[in-house]
Amino acid sequence: ERAIKAVRNHLLEQKRRLESPMHINLTSWSKARWVDMVISVEWLLDHDLYLSQKDKISLFEMIILLKSQGLDWDKWFQVFNDSTGENYGHNVNNAQALKSAAIWYRYQGNKSKYTSLSIDRMQKLDELYGLPTGMFNGDELLPSSPDRNPSRGIELCGVVEAMYSYATMFSIHGTIAFADRVEKIAYNAFPATWASPRGGDMWAHQYLQAVNEINAIKADPHAWGADGPFAETYGLEPNYGCCTANFHQGWPKLAHHTIFWQPTTGGVVVGIWAPVSARDLRTGVSVNVTTNYPFDDTATVSVSVPIHSSTPSTQEGIPVLLRIPEWAHSATVDGKRAQNGSMWEGLAAAGVTTKFHVDFHPSVRVEQWYNGAVSIHRGALM
């Protein structure tokens, strides 16, 4: 309650200042990254049970205010061209703005329109700047012309923010491709950017990573664009310190988007595959995913549903939805074929623990890339 109150007071004060006669408008980075502030507003509207009607109206007005003062990402993702001098081309701004259509859909409605916009911008980034890790070239800025050269780079901050954006897009739209993309980035691009001499300590990272990087040295000249010669070396804060302050949020936000609860049925949704446990504080339903994924091909999902007279939706059991990745063409659940690129649905009985055994049966895939190059994939791993 104290956290909710603090967020409420902060947002209402921010709105007061943004619409004050002093014209304290969004500028620079805040103008580019207004989407993440809208997430905070929508979170408060979802969770603050003590909001007055007046405050609710103010917060809805704030969503409109933030969008009106922010950059027009819908237009940018259509043309990838701008002459205003704003920060549209910055790689991290693009990674954060990916979710703008999804976030605006929660306010505006029109599911088909904004789902299509979200899918379209992912596909266009792939087409113009895409990399086999699920990321896009953005060595500080997106290339001035389309370039998928794997010797160029993408910033660690961009990797973290893209993971979060695609996870948010999946949580809102439910589109399987977004969750597939989260895993591709999280299990390839994200861990590839650290050097851990003592094993797993994450103390040394790169500012930029490149798929075809062959060394980590001072490089001058270099293949990447706007960043300095030390950008692909490993250190505490190579090139700039922003990634040092930002990369730590990657794993916690990934964990936060592994399991979802359906608000109407109390059902369980396994969205991102990882070894994880979660409990719904409203109903007492608990879920445990036992797996070594992505380094193993199977997972066991255990769902325990207590019987509560106060929660009728759990009396007969609850639905369990398991994401079957697009690449899992031969996947099975409890020995029976499960459609790839879909949410498999089963039922967890009340009063017991129900187990679901998933076998992804991945095959080796070859993808065609820049200048005749190929990448080799198996499951979520490259």
N, C-alpha and C positions, 0 to 999 in steps of 0.2 A: 504494500500500500504506500509506503514512503517513496519508493521508486516511481510509482505511477503518479503520485502527487508532484514529485519533482519534475517529471517530464511534462505534466500538464501545465505547471506554472511557467516552465521554460518556453513551451510552444506558444502559450497565450501571450507572453511578454514579447516573444519574437514577432508574432503577428502584429502586436501593437506598434512595434518599431518599424516594421516593414511598410505599414500604411500611415505612418506619422507624417505630419507636414514637413518634417526635416528631410523626407525622401531618402531614407536609408535603404536603398534598394539592393538586391543581389548584384554582385559584381564578380568578375574574374572566376575563381574556382567555384565559389558558391553558386554563381549564375549557371555554370556548366553542370553542377552536381546537385541541382534542386531535387532530383528524383529521390535521392536518399533521405532528404528531409521529409518528403511526402510519405515515405515508408514509416517514419516516426509518427507522423500525424495519423496515418491509418492504423498503426499499431495501437495508439492511444484510444482511438474510436472503438477498436475491437475489445480492449481490455479494461478500460476505465468504467467501472459500474456506477460511479458517483458523478459522472458528468451531468451538469445541468443542461437543459435544452438550449439555453443561451450559449454555453460553451461549445456544445455540439455544432451549433450554427456557425460559431466563430471558426471552428476547426475546418469545417467544410469550405468556408470562405478562404481559409488559409491555403488549402489545396489549390484552389483556383488562382490565388495570388502568387504562389510559388511558380506555378506553370507559366503564368503570364509574364513573370519577371525573368524566367529561365530561358535557356537556349532552346530553339525549336528542333528537337532531336528527330521528330517524325519527318521533317523536311530533309534534314541532313542524311538520314539513312536511306533516303530515296535517291539522292544525287551524289553524295560524298564530295560536295563542292561548296565552298562558301567564300565570299569576298568581303565579309564584314570585319575580318581581323579578330574574331572571337576564337575561343579555344576548342573549336570543333574537332580539329585534327589530332589532338593529344590522345595517346593510346589509352590512358587510364580513364579519361573522360568518356571515351567510346565504350570501354568495358563497363563502366557504371551506368551509362545511358542505355545500354542494351535492354534493360528492363523497364524503360519509361512507358512503353505501350501497355505492358502488363499492369503496371502500377496505376496508370490513368484509367484502364479498363475497370478497376475496382471502384473508381469514382463515377465514371461516365456510363458504364454498361457497354452493350454492343460487343458481345463475346467474339463473334466471327470476325469482325473488323480488326479488333486489336490482337486476336490470336494470329491472324494472317500477317499483320504488321510485325509481330515478334518473330515469326518464322522467317519472313522475308529478309529481315536485317541480319539474321544469322547466316542465311544462305548467301547474301550479298557480300558479307565480310569474308566468307569462305572463297567465293569466286574471285574477289579482288586481291585479298591479302592473306588467304588462309594457309595454315601450317598443319602438318600431320598430327600434331599434339592436340588439335582442337582449338588452338589459339590463332592469332593473326599477327602479321608483321606490324610492329609499332615501336621502333627504336627511338623513343621519346614521342615522335609523331608518326602517324600513318604515312607510308610512302606517298610522294606527291602524285605519282601515277601508279596504276595497279602493279604490284610486285609480290610474288610468292616465293622469292628466293630464300631457301632455307639457311643461307649464310648470314642473312640479316637477323634482327633480334626482336624480342618482345620483353617489356619490362616486368619484373616480378610483381610490382603493384598491379599491373594490368592483368596478370594471371590470377591473382587473388580476387580482384574485383569481378572478373569474368565468371569465375566459379560461383560467386555469390549471386550475380545477376541471373545466370542460367538456372541456378537452384530456385531463385525467387520466381522466375518465369514458369518453371515446372509446377511450383506450389500453387500458382494462380491459374494457369491454363490447363495443367494436367497433360501437356504434350510430351510424349515419351522421348522425343528427340532432344529435348532440353536436359532431361535427366541423363541420357546417354552422353551428352556433351559435358556435363559436370564431371562425370567419372573419367572421361577421356582426358580432361585437363587435370583433374585432381591426382590421377594415378600416373601421369606422364610428365606434363609440363611443370607441375608444382614441385614434386620432390627432386626433379632433375636440376634444380637451380641452387642446391646446397652442396657444400663440401663439408663433411663431418669427420675430421681426422680421428676423433675418439669414438666415432660411431653414434649417429643419431642425435648429436647435440645441437645441430642447426645454427651454430655460431657464425659460420662463414657462408655468405651467399653472393650471388651475382646481381648486379643491377639489370643487365640484359642477359637473356639466354638465347641461343640459336640452335636449331635442330642439327645443323651440320658443323657445329663448333668442334675444332680439332685441338685447340689449346686455350689456356686462360692466362694470357700475358698482356702486357702493355702492347697495344696494336696500333700502329700509326704508319701508313694509312690503314683503314679498316673498312669492312663491308657495310657496317651499319651507318645510320644517318646522322642524327643531331647530337649524339652523346660522345663523350670523350674517350681517349684511348684506353682507359682503365675499366670501361663499362662491363667487360666480360671477365674480369678478374674476380677472384673470391676474396671477401673481406667482411668487416663489420658493417661498413657503409661505403662500398665502392661507388664512385661517380656522384651520387646524391644520397642523403640519409633517409629519404622518404620510405624506401622499402624496408629499412630496418625498423621503422616505426609502424609499418602497415602489414607486413607479411604474417604476423602472429595470428591474425584473425581468420586465416584460411581454414585451418583444421576445425576450430570450434564452430564456424558457420557451416562447414560441411556436415559436421555431426548433428547440428541443429536441423538440418534438412533431410536426414536419413529416414525418420519415422514421422508420419503425419496421422492425425486423428480426424475422422469425419465428424463434423459438428452435429449433423442431424441423426446419424445412426450410432455414433460412438465407435464406428469401425476403425480398423487399423490399416494404414497404407504404408508399405515398405517402398520408399521412393528411390533411395540411393543405397546400393549394396555395400555393406561394411560390417565388421563385428560390432554390434551395438545393442544396448538395452535401454528401454524406456518404459515409463509408467504414466498413465493418464490419471492426473490427480482428481479429476471430476468423477470418474467411474471406478477407479481402481484397476482397470484393465492394464496388464503388463505384457510386454513383448520383448523377446530376446532373439537376436539373430546370431547364430553360431556359424562362423565361417572364417576362412583365411583368404577370402576374396580381396583383391583381384588375383592373388597368387594361387588360388585353388578354384575349382570349377563347380563346387557345390555349396549349398547353404541350408541350414535348418532353422526355420522360423517357429518359435514356441510362443503361443498366445494363451494367457491365463485370464479367464473372465469370471470374476466373482459374481455371486447372485445378490443383487441389491433391490429391495422393494422400492427404493426411492428412484431407481433408474430403470424404468420398464423396458427400455431398449435393449438391456442386457439379459432379460429373462429368457429369451429363446436363443441367445447367442448373438454374435456380431459378425458382420462381414469382414473378411480379410482380403486386401488387395495387394498383389505382389507384382512389381514391375518386371516384365520380361524384356530385356534389351532388344533392340532392332537386330543386332548381329547374332542373337541366340536362336538360329533357325531350327535347331533340334532340341530346344529346351523341354524339360519335363517337370511337372510338379506331382509328387507322389507317384512317379512312374508313368504318368499320362502326359501326352504331348500338350504343351502350352504354346499359344500363338505368340510368335516374336513381335516386338513392337506394340505390346498391349499390356493392360493391367489384368492379370489373372485374378479371378475372384473365387474365394471359398468361404466357409463358415466356421467360426470358432465357437464351440458349444459352451454354454454357461455352466459354471461350477467345476470345470475341469481345465486341464492344460491340453490344448490341441497343437499338434506339430505338423508342419508342412515341410517336405523335403524337396528342395529345388536342385536340379542338375542342369547347368547351362549348356553343356556339350559344345563348347566353342570350337570353331575351326579356324585355320590360318587364313587370313585375308590379305590380299595385295591391293594397295591403293596407288593410283597414278597421280603424280605430282609435277612440280615445276621442271620444265626442260627435260622431260623424259625420265625423271627420277621416280622411284617407287618407295613406299613405306610398307613394312610388314607388321601386321597386327594379329593378336590372338586374344579374344575376349576384349576386356577393357584396356589391355596393355599393348603398347607399341614396341 
